[in-house]
Amino acid sequence: YKSTIASAGWAILDVLIDNKEKACPVYYGSPRFLIEPYSKKTETKGTINFKHSQCSLFGILKKLIPENCLVSPRDMIPGLEKITLPSEIEPYLEVNPKEGDDLKLMSSMKIYLDNCYLHIPSILENRILESVRSICGVGIKDISVIERRLNVGCHNQWTYVNASKMNNSIALSIDNESMKCNGILMIDSVFISRGLALIFTLEYTIKLNKDNNELEERSIVLANLVHPLIINETTGYFDNEHIKTQMSASPCTEVIKNQLWIPTEFLQNGSISIEIA
């Protein structure tokens, strides 16, 4: 048995209107039609009725969901005191405001990471750099690593909830095949809620020395780790943890999302492990 998920219909909703109810036609198929310039959209007999209203109480959701994201009452949003949205929206509209007990953020805390060590086999790192060098094309005389750093952010399955997102990083010093964080990394605004996780990425800044003596710097991601946060039912807080696991190899993407190497080709040369005491 093989299941298939498909779109039965779609519609375009105009959000730049007043708060009057409006009906929009529904079209067959998928909104992918919009990227096919020669396709014809076929209108169904159905309509979607919707109403656009201002709701200041929903402003707190800006910390918990991405911009321009649609959510429904059935969606779970970790970070809310009641983890799902209220089923009825009318009590929360500005025309009929109430206290909005269902729309409160959970209390938050700070998490500190120290004594962090990473291990990457030298043969694995060298092969990755050689692959980057070859994919960058001819005219590359030498390639070297300027900086190794660990980026960490707190994610609630919708977006990063900490203030600095994934720009929260700490430099790594290397000794043979081991890397150590130089200092303590602090993650703020970690809501004490189910469904949160720490996202780790191992990022390198590399320098390309070209044949014409021009220098170019690039940032690439080598590995990542998703670590769920578990609340202690007795204390109601996140416990101190000793994390010891392996990081998953990333497709080594640049900031501009160009893929530079394929992880499966390098796993035979070892894995990248991480330990946080």
Disulfide bonds with the S-S distance in Angstrom:
none
